[in-house]
Amino acid sequence: MRYGITLTGAEGENVVDSTVARAAAAAEVGVDSVWLGQRLDYDAVGLAGLIGSRVAGIDVGVSAVPVFARHPLLVASQAQTAQAAAPGRFHLAVALGAPPLVEGVFGLPWERPAARLREFLEVLAPLLRGEPVDHDGELYTAHSILPTQVAGATRTPLLVAAMAPRALRATGELADGTVTYLAGPKALANDIVPALVKAAGDKPAPRVVTLVPAAVTTDPAIRERVAEGLAFYTQFPSYQRVLGLSGVENPVDLALIGDEETVARGLAEYADAGATEVVLTANESLPLEVQERTRALAGALARERAA
């Protein structure tokens, strides 16, 4: 299993400089990958490309670019540009997002989300493999009448932040794997991984990249701070559903908080449940010491696996 950490770019006077510095620190301790979320301030794919061009020896992933308000041709261009900057080390995940964000932020109707995701992948997947597209669908039109390939870009792995049945089915059939968040070992083992593997059929075994709230610390006050950061997700039905499948109501009950041995033991449960990569999501609002210990554990586990 591979081990990564998330970066938020939340600190520093310059988001590029501060995030590159954090990625470099992760690479120095041996972490396999760093992952960025797409927000409404920085562009995650562009920032990932900058990290990849400046920091050697570490993979860079984006989880996840929402498909609403975006066209797969343009997302493919962004992804290939990032891949050219970090040859073989950039990983793209896309997602549906959530109705309050799609409707409230972009002013778009939340209509036919599963069909939109499937058709988006039908266009994006071949583009990321270097293949032309000639697509006239119900929701997207895409034709390779102009050059669509970026010189220097290798094939970009395509993941989907999918945890619901129809999204998992499209992911297994059309993408390389999934990225999950707040899906505990029980949800992975009993629901997500079996559905994904079944949909993939004869394809290579799908990747299961699992983002896990984690904080390596012995300070009992950290749990409350982690709980405050996770409370945001309880308003979304999709997360309520996966929390239920995980056997919890409060997302902090899935957080791995404790010393190195405690957190490592919890991460092993995700590996047993079918995860191929765990990404520790230590909140960058936590004390620097906690962030550094969490990052160091991810690096130590990665080095141990490689030994």
N, C-alpha and C positions, 0 to 999 in steps of 0.2 A: 504494500500500500504506500502511496505517496502522501507527503505532508506539505501543506501550504498554510499561508496566513492571508488575511485581508488587509488592504490598505484603504484609508479613506481620504487622505489628502486634507485632513481637517486642520492641520497646524502649519505654521510657518508663513512667511510673508509672500512666498511664491509657491503655488500649488505644485508646479512641475518640480522645482528644486527640492521641496520637502518630501514629496512622494518618491522621487528618485532616490533620495538619501535613505528613506526607510526601506526601499527595495534593496539597495546596496547592503544595508545592515542585515537584511534577511539572507541575502546571498552569502554573506561572509560567514554566517553561522551554519550554512548548509541546507537551508529551507529549499524544498523542491520548486515551489511556485508562490507567486503573489497574485492576488485577485482584487479587482476593482469593481465596485457597483456603478451602474449608470445613474447619474443624478441629474439635476437641472442646472447645476453650475458648470463643472468641467465636463468635457466629452471623454468618456471612459476609454473608448477605442483609441482616440488620438493620444491620450495620456499613456495608455499601455504601449503604444508604439515608441513613444519617447523613452519610457523605462527600458524597453527591450533593446533600444539602440545604445543606451548608456550603461546598462548593467548586464554583464556577461554571466552565463552559467546559471540562469534561473528562468523558469517559464513565467509567462504573464498571461493571466486570464481576465476576461470581462464577464461578469454575471450580475445583471443580464440586461441586454438591450431590448426595450419593449418594442413589439412589432407594430402596435398602433402608432400612427403618425409618422411611420417610416416606410420606405419602399425597399424591397430586398435588393434591387440593383445597387442602390446607394450604400446600403449596409455592406454588401459584398465589396464595394470599392474601398470603404473604410477598413474593413477587415484585411483585405489584401495589402493595403498600404502598411498597416501595422505589422503584418507578417513579413513584408519585405524589410522592415526595420529590425525585426527580431526573427530571422529565418528559422522556421521549425519550432519556435518557442511561444507563439501567440495562440491563444485558445479563445474562441468566441461562444458565448451562450446568449440566447435570445429568450424572451418571455412574453407572456400576454400582459403582465401588469395586473392592475386591479381596477374595478369600475370607478371608485372615487377619484383615482388619479387620471384615468383616461378621460372621463367625462368632466371632471372638475378642472383639470389642468389644460387639456387639449381641446375641450369642448366637442369631443367626438362621441357618438353613441356607442355604447357597449353592446354591439350586435354581432352575433354569430362568432364568438371568440374562438371556439375550437376549429371551425372551418377556416377562419382567418389564419390561425397558426399553421394548420396543415398546408394551406396554399402558399403561405410565406416560405415554408420550408421546401416546398416543391420547386420554388424558384431559387432560393438561396443555396441549397445544398449543391446542385450541379455547378453553380458559379464558383463556389469555394473549392470544387474539385478541378477547376480549370476548364469546365465544359460550357458550351454556349447554351442559351435558353431561347425557346420560342413558345411562349406561354400566353394564352388567352383564357383567363379564368373568370370566375364570377366576381372575385374581389381584386385581382391583380392582373395587369397586363405587363409583360416583360419580354422584350425581343433584343437579341444581341446584334443589332444592326450597326453598332459602334463598338470599338474595342472594349472588352470587359476584363481583360487580364492585366495584372500589374507585373512588370518585369521584376524579377528577384523574389517574387512571392511563391512560397511552396504551398501545398494544400493546407488549408486552415481547418482544424477540427471544429465541428459544429455540435454544440450541446444545447439543451433546452432546459430552462428552469420549469420542469414539469413534475407535478405530483398527483394530478387528477387523472382518472382513467382515460378519457379521450385524448388528453394532451400526451400522456405516456404512450398511448398507442401510436400517435403520429411521430413521437420522438423515436420510438423503437424502429419504426419503418423507415424514417427519412433522415435521422441524425445519428451521431456517434455516441450519444449518451445523455444523461440528465445531470442537472445541478439541483440539489435540494437544500432547503433551509428549514430548521425547526421540525425536521422529520427524524424522530428518534430511531434507535435500532429496531424497535418493534414494528414501526411503520415501514421501514426499509425491508426487513426480512419477510413480513407477511403480505405486504401490498405493493410497494413501489418496485422493488427489484423483480419479483416474479412477473408482474405485468410488463415491465420493460423487456425482460428476456424473452417472454412469449411473443411480443410484438416484433422483436428483432429477428426472430426465426433463425435462418441459416447464416445471418450476418455475423461478423466477429462480435465477441461478447461486448455488450455496451459498457461504457464508462459510467460510474456512479460517483460523482463528485459531491461530497456532503459538507455543507458549511455548518460548523458546530460552534455555538457560543462557548467560549472557554476563557478562563483566567487562572493563571498559575499564581497562587497566593495563599498565605495563611491568615490573612486579614478577614475576619468574619463580616466586616462592613461592606466588602466588595460585592457580596451577594445582592444587597439592596440596590446598589448602583447598577448592577447588571440587570436586575429586575425592572428598574425604571426604563432602561433602554429598550427592553424587549416588550414592554407593555403596549407599544404602538401597534404591534402585529395582531393583537387579539381582536381588533375591530374588523378584520378581514375574514370572510367566511372560508376562503381557501386555507388560511392558516388555522382557523378553528377546526376545520376538518382534519388536517394532518396532525394537529396536536391531539385530537381525539384518537386517531389511529395509533398515536405514540403512547396512549394511556395516561395523558396528563391534560390539565386545563390551563395551568399557568406555564408559559414558556420558560420561565427561569428554572423549572424543575428538570428541563433538559440541559441546562447549562452545566458544564464541567468546571467546577470551581474547587480548588484545593491545591495541594502540593503536586510536585511533578509526578509522583507515583500514582496519585489519585486520578489526575487528568489522563495520564497515559493508559491507565486501566480502563477508563471510560471510552477512550478512543478505540481501544482494541475491540470493544463491543460493536462499534460501527463496522470495523473490518469483518468481524464474524457475520454481520448482517448483510454483507455484500458490497459495502463501499469500496471503491478502488482508490479514492483519494479523499482525505479529510482536510478541510481548510478551517483553521482555528480563527474565529472571528473575535479576537480581543478588541473591545471597544477602545478607540484611541482617546476617549475622555478619561479612561482609567489611569491611575498613577503610572509614571514612566517605568518604575520598577516592575510592576505587574506586566506591562507590555513586553518588557525585555525578557522576563522569565518565560512568558508564554511563547515568544518568538524563539528563544533558546531551546525550549522543549521541542518545538516543531523541527528545528534543525538537528537536534540530537537524535530524534526518532528517525529522521530521514537518513542521517549518517549511519545509524545502527542497521537500518534496512539494507543500505548499500554495501555494508561491510561483508 
